[in-house]
């Protein structure tokens, strides 16, 4: 089980008819989004490209359950952490409150900007990044080598990335 990355443009992308996680025949699809964004302090602008990726029903169900769990745990941790921060402030433990507040803010930023992509990587073994460029280039990380070979077979214009970074680095 080795991962790899490929680079292609949006117009040429296709997915094999097997599940990227388990390799079984795909019976449904799951929408995986790549986005390009502009983040300002109080304003965000996103452009999305959504790709229906063929998956088996069991892996789709696992992805939906993981998404619900991720959002629930993230929101509960943020709310609970905020409550504890205010409790610490009321007891005048300012340093502990500041450290915990920084952790809560970091968790909130992670849940907002990165958690969905990481859950997709963990559950489906796939990550799609929309790279800068005129022809909408995509960098696609694929965890399982058999699916990577199948993906390259149905996308002959794609090329394997020479600088394949680890899946969590971008």
ChimeraX attribute file (.defattr): number of C-alpha atoms within 10 A of each C-alpha:
attribute: neighborCount
match mode: 1-to-1
recipient: residues
	/A:1	6
	/A:2	9
	/A:3	18
	/A:4	21
	/A:5	22
	/A:6	21
	/A:7	22
	/A:8	21
	/A:9	17
	/A:10	14
	/A:11	9
	/A:12	12
	/A:13	16
	/A:14	17
	/A:15	19
	/A:16	21
	/A:17	21
	/A:18	19
	/A:19	25
	/A:20	29
	/A:21	20
	/A:22	17
	/A:23	15
	/A:24	15
	/A:25	15
	/A:26	20
	/A:27	14
	/A:28	16
	/A:29	16
	/A:30	19
	/A:31	13
	/A:32	18
	/A:33	19
	/A:34	20
	/A:35	13
	/A:36	15
	/A:37	12
	/A:38	9
	/A:39	10
	/A:40	8
	/A:41	5
	/A:42	5
	/A:43	7
	/A:44	9
	/A:45	9
	/A:46	9
	/A:47	12
	/A:48	12
	/A:49	15
	/A:50	13
	/A:51	17
	/A:52	13
	/A:53	21
	/A:54	21
	/A:55	27
	/A:56	21
	/A:57	17
	/A:58	14
	/A:59	20
	/A:60	22
	/A:61	13
	/A:62	13
	/A:63	19
	/A:64	15
	/A:65	12
	/A:66	17
	/A:67	17
	/A:68	12
	/A:69	12
	/A:70	16
	/A:71	15
	/A:72	12
	/A:73	13
	/A:74	19
	/A:75	15
	/A:76	12
	/A:77	15
	/A:78	20
	/A:79	14
	/A:80	12
	/A:81	19
	/A:82	17
	/A:83	12
	/A:84	16
	/A:85	22
	/A:86	15
	/A:87	13
	/A:88	17
	/A:89	15
	/A:90	11
	/A:91	10
	/A:92	11
	/A:93	13
	/A:94	14
	/A:95	11
	/A:96	14
	/A:97	21
	/A:98	14
	/A:99	11
	/A:100	17
	/A:101	18
	/A:102	13
	/A:103	14
	/A:104	20
	/A:105	14
	/A:106	13
	/A:107	17
	/A:108	18
	/A:109	12
	/A:110	14
	/A:111	19
	/A:112	12
	/A:113	9
	/A:114	13
	/A:115	18
	/A:116	19
	/A:117	19
	/A:118	17
	/A:119	18
	/A:120	19
	/A:121	20
	/A:122	15
	/A:123	19
	/A:124	24
	/A:125	20
	/A:126	25
	/A:127	24
	/A:128	24
	/A:129	18
	/A:130	21
	/A:131	17
	/A:132	10
	/A:133	9
	/A:134	7
	/A:135	11
	/A:136	14
	/A:137	17
	/A:138	20
	/A:139	22
	/A:140	22
	/A:141	25
	/A:142	25
	/A:143	23
	/A:144	19
	/A:145	14
	/A:146	15
	/A:147	24
	/A:148	22
	/A:149	14
	/A:150	15
	/A:151	21
	/A:152	18
	/A:153	14
	/A:154	15
	/A:155	17
	/A:156	12
	/A:157	12
	/A:158	18
	/A:159	13
	/A:160	16
	/A:161	15
	/A:162	10
	/A:163	9
	/A:164	16
	/A:165	13
	/A:166	12
	/A:167	20
	/A:168	11
	/A:169	6
	/A:170	9
